[in-house]
Amino acid sequence: MFRLVCVECGKTFPPDEIVYNCTSCGHLLAVQYDLDTLNVDRGEWNRRPLSVWRYREILPVTIPPVSLKEGGTPLYHLSRIGKEIGLPYLYAKHEGMNPTGSFKDRGMTVGVSMALQLKKSSVACASTGNTSASLAAYAAKAGIPAVVLLPAGKVALGKVAQALMHGAKVISIRGNFDRALEMVHELCLSHGLYLLNSVNPFRLEGQKTIGFEAVDQLGTVPDRMILPVGNAGNISAVYKGFTELISLGLMDRMPMMTGIQAAGSSPVVRAVHQNLPEVIPEDHPETVATAIRIGAPVNAEKALAAIRKTGGTAESVSDAEILAMQKALARMEGIGVEPASAASVAGVKKLVEMGVVDRDERIVCVVTGHLLKDPETVIRQCEPPVEIDADLPSLLSALQLS
Ligand code: F0G
């Protein structure tokens, strides 16, 4: 059994009510389970494949889920980068290895399943790209139409390609992501489409399984979880999941939740550093990491609580630091991620240099999306292939061999 509960005033809503914000105070909602009556067996979980659905007792879906086999992503030990930074226990959870290449699939398998469970016949989102790619694919699997709103000219090529090919109705607006989200929210309220941005509390339920898997793969609780932050849903989701495992007696301590933003788009970092009660939105966010180019993160109140209650922190990294770490992950570890994903590892590097992170901490960085999502940014950073005549002397000369 579960219900929706307002994170501010505690008002509750039945599980089948279509509601995205508290009708009394307007704050965010969260899914609340009767954890003390739940029968969760750790041994049974361990016998199931590593996936979102391993943890189905603490997910809201009761129908056969709309699944493309999401989750079960690799956890890599970053041995070379860790050595260089001075962190022997540094890991990356590669969420780019999900079906559509980002962690959003964990949210969408739950979110689109809930759309069907709630008898909704169409879905919609605003997106910096990955959410739209994922929603388009899961809506296709469910056999229902999807509408996605994108900020024109600010979405990486691979993501637009996915949304188009999976058959969503793709609309580019002349405005940024924050405006697109306002518009799609209004559209959903007025026309009954089911809103699948991270303001939808069910979507975050799927995303909390990143943390569950990391603990299962590591065999212990990490000291710190580091996530790139855009709309601030993912860090909130992972924190919520951990609070549930602790309530269930399946985890004995809480990792320090740490969020990394791009310097040109860092309202959460500012709120943490200046100890503000809430974030002050930025009107013109800008970064090469277009996935996290967000000035008014809707889940900020949940994310600030997650960071503050766990003794975590937030930090920003420059575009140059992001791109340098993207390259380091690719060349030193063989891990291909998009720029926003590299922010988490660039962030830990900076935090070590600042003396905020201890060198013996066990740290999981979530790398959120695949390298192929944003080929144009990759091409801009690398030397183009050397074109030669099709003969061996030309090849030897190109390789500077005699
Ligand atoms: N990394 C990637 C690759 C993302 O696509 C996003 C968000 C984030 C990190 C940040 O996660 O918003 O939960 O804090 N992308 C959204 C989208 C906004 O529309 O695809 P967050």
Residues whose N, C-alpha, C, O or C-beta is under 5 A from the ligand:
A	BS01	F0G	A126 S127 T128 G129 N130 T131 S132 P228 V229 G230 N231 A232 G233 N234 A291 A340 S341 T368 G369
